[in-house]
Amino acid sequence: VQTAGRSMPADGADRSGGSPQGRHAQGGHGPDDDGTGDASRSMSLMDLPTDLATRLERDALMAMLQHPELVGNDLVMRAAQVTFVNESLAVVRDGVIGSMDALGGADWLSRVALEVPESFATLVKQLGVAPLPNRGDADKLAVYVKGVTAELVGRDLLRRKADLIGRLQRTDATHERERYQEIQRELMQVEAERRALRE
């Protein structure tokens, strides 16, 4: 998918633990959140920047929206917990979280589009129909959609690993023994999840 045009900021706040935002929820996301656009203007694929981080998030969302049955419910749910760099795609991610009860159903895409603020519904629909690589080969398509979604999760796990290592280095193993051991356990869990993704 070729993307160009005006870009949304790609350095938004951490939304990994954010609650899903329905279209009619107060304080919902919108282009005006950072003062860069008109809230009445619909977001589209053409507004997304082309940096590698945004492209990975875009492609993983396309995979999850178009072929959740190939990605697998567990991987979709795990990917929905990932921290997104691009604010607009983070809104779509929130819509995925809020529509989990429809995951894999015939109305999956429309449910996600209804869950997001109205100005982002067009972006959801575009992500739901944009061409995917290998779409003419079922086996290769399955490998691709799983792979790109797993790559997004892997990026998040790498970030978590780096954060935990930093915390471990700032923790005194002698005077904060319990906390030190807890961080070590978290690191082991992250490494186990990274290995599972590669299998």
C-alpha positions as CSV (number, residue, x, y, z in Angstrom):
1,V,0.0,0.0,0.0
2,Q,1.5,3.3,-1.1
3,T,0.9,6.0,1.4
4,A,1.6,9.7,1.0
5,G,0.2,13.1,1.8
6,R,-0.2,14.9,5.1
7,S,1.1,12.9,8.0
8,M,-0.2,12.5,11.5
9,P,2.3,12.7,14.3
10,A,4.1,9.4,15.0
11,D,5.3,10.2,18.4
12,G,2.2,9.8,20.4
13,A,1.7,8.8,24.0
14,D,1.9,5.2,25.1
15,R,-1.6,3.7,24.5
16,S,-0.7,0.1,25.5
17,G,-3.0,0.2,28.5
18,G,-5.6,2.5,27.1
19,S,-9.3,1.7,27.3
20,P,-11.2,1.3,24.0
21,Q,-12.9,4.4,22.7
22,G,-16.4,4.1,21.3
23,R,-17.6,6.5,18.6
24,H,-19.8,8.3,21.0
25,A,-17.6,8.1,24.1
26,Q,-16.6,11.4,25.7
27,G,-13.0,12.4,25.2
28,G,-12.6,10.2,22.1
29,H,-9.6,10.3,19.9
30,G,-9.7,12.8,17.0
31,P,-7.4,14.5,14.6
32,D,-7.7,17.7,16.7
33,D,-6.2,16.0,19.8
34,D,-2.8,17.4,19.0
35,G,-4.0,20.5,17.3
36,T,-3.0,19.4,13.8
37,G,-6.3,19.0,12.0
38,D,-10.0,19.5,11.7
39,A,-11.9,16.9,13.8
40,S,-14.6,16.7,11.1
41,R,-12.1,15.5,8.5
42,S,-11.9,11.7,8.0
43,M,-8.6,10.1,8.4
44,S,-7.4,7.8,5.6
45,L,-4.5,5.6,4.6
46,M,-3.1,8.5,2.6
47,D,-2.6,10.5,5.8
48,L,-0.2,7.9,7.3
49,P,3.5,8.5,7.3
50,T,5.8,6.0,5.6
51,D,8.3,5.3,8.4
52,L,9.0,1.7,9.2
53,A,7.3,1.7,12.6
54,T,4.0,3.0,11.1
55,R,4.2,0.7,8.1
56,L,4.5,-2.3,10.4
57,E,1.6,-1.2,12.5
58,R,-0.5,-0.5,9.4
59,D,0.3,-3.9,7.8
60,A,-0.4,-5.8,11.0
61,L,-3.8,-4.1,11.4
62,M,-4.6,-4.9,7.8
63,A,-3.8,-8.6,8.5
64,M,-5.9,-8.6,11.7
65,L,-8.9,-6.8,10.2
66,Q,-8.9,-8.8,6.9
67,H,-7.9,-12.3,8.0
68,P,-8.3,-12.7,11.8
69,E,-9.0,-16.4,11.2
70,L,-5.6,-16.9,9.7
71,V,-3.8,-14.8,12.3
72,G,-5.5,-16.6,15.1
73,N,-7.5,-15.3,18.0
74,D,-4.7,-15.5,20.5
75,L,-2.3,-13.6,18.4
76,V,-4.8,-10.9,17.5
77,M,-5.6,-10.4,21.2
78,R,-1.9,-10.3,22.0
79,A,-1.2,-7.8,19.2
80,A,-4.0,-5.6,20.4
81,Q,-2.1,-5.0,23.7
82,V,1.0,-3.6,21.8
83,T,2.1,0.0,22.2
84,F,1.5,1.8,18.9
85,V,3.7,4.6,17.8
86,N,1.3,6.2,15.3
87,E,-1.6,7.9,17.1
88,S,-4.2,7.3,14.3
89,L,-3.4,3.6,14.1
90,A,-3.5,3.4,17.9
91,V,-7.2,4.6,17.6
92,V,-7.8,1.6,15.3
93,R,-6.1,-0.7,17.7
94,D,-8.4,0.6,20.4
95,G,-11.3,-0.2,18.1
96,V,-10.0,-3.8,17.8
97,I,-9.8,-4.1,21.6
98,G,-13.4,-2.8,21.9
99,S,-14.7,-5.3,19.3
100,M,-13.1,-8.5,20.6
101,D,-16.5,-10.1,21.1
102,A,-17.0,-10.0,17.3
103,L,-13.6,-11.4,16.5
104,G,-13.8,-13.8,13.6
105,G,-17.4,-13.0,12.9
106,A,-18.9,-11.8,9.6
107,D,-19.4,-8.3,11.1
108,W,-15.9,-8.1,12.5
109,L,-14.7,-5.2,10.3
110,S,-18.0,-3.2,10.6
111,R,-17.9,-3.6,14.3
112,V,-14.4,-2.2,14.5
113,A,-15.4,0.7,12.3
114,L,-18.4,1.5,14.6
115,E,-16.2,1.3,17.7
116,V,-13.8,4.1,16.6
117,P,-14.7,7.8,16.4
118,E,-16.5,8.6,13.2
119,S,-13.6,10.4,11.7
120,F,-11.5,7.2,11.9
121,A,-14.2,4.9,10.4
122,T,-12.9,5.4,6.8
123,L,-9.4,4.5,7.9
124,V,-10.7,1.2,9.4
125,K,-12.6,0.4,6.2
126,Q,-9.6,1.1,4.1
127,L,-7.3,-1.0,6.2
128,G,-10.0,-3.8,5.8
129,V,-9.8,-3.9,2.0
130,A,-6.2,-2.7,1.1
131,P,-4.3,-5.3,-0.9
132,L,-2.1,-7.7,1.1
133,P,1.0,-9.5,-0.3
134,N,0.5,-13.1,-1.5
135,R,-3.3,-12.7,-1.5
136,G,-3.5,-15.0,-4.5
137,D,-1.9,-17.9,-2.6
138,A,-3.7,-19.1,0.5
139,D,-0.7,-20.8,2.1
140,K,1.6,-17.8,1.5
141,L,-1.1,-15.4,2.7
142,A,-1.5,-17.3,6.0
143,V,2.3,-17.2,6.6
144,Y,2.4,-13.5,5.8
145,V,-0.5,-12.4,8.0
146,K,0.8,-14.4,11.0
147,G,4.3,-13.2,10.4
148,V,3.6,-9.5,10.2
149,T,1.4,-9.6,13.3
150,A,4.0,-11.6,15.2
151,E,6.6,-9.1,14.1
152,L,4.5,-6.3,15.7
153,V,4.3,-8.3,19.0
154,G,8.0,-9.0,18.8
155,R,8.8,-5.3,18.5
156,D,6.8,-4.7,21.6
157,L,8.5,-7.5,23.5
158,L,11.9,-6.1,22.6
159,R,10.8,-2.8,24.0
160,R,9.7,-4.5,27.2
161,K,12.9,-6.4,27.5
162,A,15.0,-3.2,27.2
163,D,12.8,-1.5,29.8
164,L,13.2,-4.4,32.2
165,I,17.0,-4.6,31.7
166,G,17.1,-0.9,32.5
167,R,15.0,-1.4,35.7
168,L,17.2,-4.3,36.7
169,Q,20.4,-2.3,36.4
170,R,18.9,0.4,38.6
171,T,17.8,-2.1,41.3
172,D,20.2,-3.0,44.1
173,A,20.3,-6.9,44.2
174,T,21.3,-6.8,47.8
175,H,19.0,-4.2,49.4
176,E,16.1,-4.7,46.9
177,R,16.4,-8.5,46.6
178,E,12.7,-9.2,46.2
179,R,12.2,-6.5,43.5
180,Y,15.3,-7.6,41.7
181,Q,14.1,-11.2,41.6
182,E,10.6,-10.1,40.4
183,I,12.2,-8.2,37.5
184,Q,14.3,-11.2,36.6
185,R,11.1,-13.3,36.5
186,E,9.5,-10.8,34.2
187,L,12.5,-10.9,31.9
188,M,12.3,-14.7,31.8
189,Q,8.6,-14.4,30.8
190,V,9.4,-12.0,28.0
191,E,12.2,-14.2,26.7
192,A,9.8,-17.2,26.8
193,E,7.2,-15.3,24.8
194,R,9.8,-14.1,22.3
195,R,10.9,-17.7,21.7
196,A,7.3,-18.9,21.3
197,L,6.8,-16.3,18.6
198,R,9.7,-17.6,16.6
199,E,8.5,-21.2,16.8
